[in-house]
């Protein structure tokens, strides 16, 4: 197979048209293609889910906590093929993140909103008899049900 035939076949496989025709026996040093055309031909379908790193940023925690929440069944996830590198990855649906944030609040977030140290916030919650929603050792962070924190006054005093 000649270079000309190979070039024509590669363009056909990618769904591209050669920008010019090559004369028989002509040699070339490179091929000029539009990267957007190549990206369209190579990329798979886009996924709606968010990767674990983005989920961790949205929840204000780190990757390990998100992985633990998924493993413990507190955060629903699914596996899908990455549209760019075609490797399987774990994704979380945006609706699941909204549900989780509406149901749970982290100790870190509570302390930050009320401008308290985390230890002080934890002591106030313990004194009020409020228990974490999950075992902090299992998940790697402390989360509370928002409805149990709801009307509780835990100001700086």
For each residue, the residues with C-beta under 8 A, 3 or more apart:
1: 5 6 9
2: 5 6
3: 6 7 22 27 28
4: 7 8 22 24 26
5: 1 2 8 9
6: 1 2 3 9 10
7: 3 4 10 11 18 22 28 31
8: 4 5 11 12 18
9: 1 5 6 12 13
10: 6 7 13 14
11: 7 8 14 16 17 18
12: 8 9 15 16
13: 9 10
14: 10 11 37 38 41 42
15: 12 37 40 41
16: 11 12 33 37 38 41
17: 11
18: 7 8 11 21 22
19: 32 33
20:
21: 18
22: 3 4 7 18 26 28
23: 26
24: 4
25:
26: 4 22 23
27: 3
28: 3 7 22 31
29:
30:
31: 7 28
32: 19
33: 16 19 37 38
34: 37 38
35: 38 39
36: 39 40
37: 14 15 16 33 34 40 41
38: 14 16 33 34 35 41 42
39: 35 36 42 43
40: 15 36 37 43
41: 14 15 16 37 38
42: 14 38 39
43: 39 40 46 83 84
44: 81 82 83 86
45: 83
46: 43 83
47: 80 81 82 83 91
48: 93 94
49: 77 78 80 91 92 93 94
50: 54 55 58 91 92 93 94 97
51: 54 55 89 90 91
52: 55 56 63 66 67 70 90 92
53: 56 57 63
54: 50 51 57 58
55: 50 51 52 58 59 66 75 92 97
56: 52 53 59 61 62 63 65 66
57: 53 54 60
58: 50 54 55 97 101
59: 55 56 65 66 97 100 101 106
60: 57 106 108 109
61: 56 65 66 106 108 141
62: 56 65 66
63: 52 53 56 66 67
64: 67 68 140
65: 56 59 61 62 68 69 139 140 141
66: 52 55 56 59 61 62 63 69 70 75 92
67: 52 63 64 70 71
68: 64 65 71 72 138 139 140
69: 65 66 72 74 75 100 134 139
70: 52 66 67 73 74 75 76 77 90 92
71: 67 68
72: 68 69 134 138 139
73: 70
74: 69 70 100 104 134 139
75: 55 66 69 70 92 96 100
76: 70 92 93 96
77: 49 70 90 91 92 96
78: 49 90 91 92 93
79: 88 89 90 91
80: 47 49 88 89 91
81: 44 47 86 87 88 89
82: 44 47 85 86 87 88 89
83: 43 44 45 46 47 86
84: 43
85: 82
86: 44 81 82 83
87: 81 82
88: 79 80 81 82
89: 51 79 80 81 82
90: 51 52 70 77 78 79
91: 47 49 50 51 77 78 79 80
92: 49 50 52 55 66 70 75 76 77 78 96 97
93: 48 49 50 76 78 96 97
94: 48 49 50 97 98
95: 98 99
96: 75 76 77 92 93 99 100
97: 50 55 58 59 92 93 94 100 101
98: 94 95 101 102
99: 95 96 102 103
100: 59 69 74 75 96 97 103 104
101: 58 59 97 98 104
102: 98 99 146
103: 99 100 145 146
104: 74 100 101 133 143 144 145 146
105: 109 110 143 144 145 146 149
106: 59 60 61 109 110 141 142 143 144
107: 110 111 118 121 122 125 132 141 142 143 144
108: 60 61 111 112 118 141 142
109: 60 105 106 112 113
110: 105 106 107 113 114 121 125 144 149 154
111: 107 108 114 115 116 117 118 120 121
112: 108 109 115
113: 109 110
114: 110 111 121 154 155 156
115: 111 112 156
116: 111 120 121 124 154 156
117: 111 120 121
118: 107 108 111 121 122
119: 122 123
120: 111 116 117 123 124
121: 107 110 111 114 116 117 118 124 125 154
122: 107 118 119 125 126 142
123: 119 120 126 127
124: 116 120 121 127 128 154
125: 107 110 121 122 128 130 144 149 154
126: 122 123 129 130
127: 123 124
128: 124 125 152 154
129: 126
130: 125 126 144 148 149 152
131:
132: 107 135 136 142 143 144
133: 104 143 144 145
134: 69 72 74 138 139 143
135: 132 138 139
136: 132 139 140 141 142
137: 140
138: 68 72 134 135
139: 65 68 69 72 74 134 135 136 142 143
140: 64 65 68 136 137
141: 61 65 106 107 108 136
142: 106 107 108 122 132 136 139
143: 104 105 106 107 132 133 134 139
144: 104 105 106 107 110 125 130 132 133 148 149
145: 103 104 105 133 148 149
146: 102 103 104 105 149 150
147: 150
148: 130 144 145 152
149: 105 110 125 130 144 145 146 152 154
150: 146 147
151:
152: 128 130 148 149
153:
154: 110 114 116 121 124 125 128 149
155: 114
156: 114 115 116
157:
